[in-house]
């Protein structure tokens, strides 16, 4: 896995609009815990870590596997 200078998160909403997420950590931490410490997310498989060093070690392992693929149900 190569280190990127910048990661951009642009989820697609309603098949029409993209939304820029400036800080995925802030968004996800508020959903996962009542604590305010920063969480570091692996964008390949989506777990979170409380230390960047732990995420870096995880990325070495994770980079050897395929991305997570989420399948959404059909509309209706």
C-alpha positions, 0 to 999 in steps of 0.5 A: 500500500502506498502512502498518499499525500492527501485522501479525499472522501466524497460520498455520493448522495441520492445518485446526484450529489457528492459531499466533501467530508473534510475530517472523517475522524470527527464525523465517525468519532461522534457516531462511535463513542461519547469520548472526544479523543480522535479516532484514526480510520482505515479506509480499506476495511473501516475499523478505527484506532485511537493511535496513528501508530496502531493504524500504521501497523494495521495498514501494513497488514491490511494493504495485503488484502482486498478493499471492503465492498459494501453491497446496498439493497435494491431501492424500494 
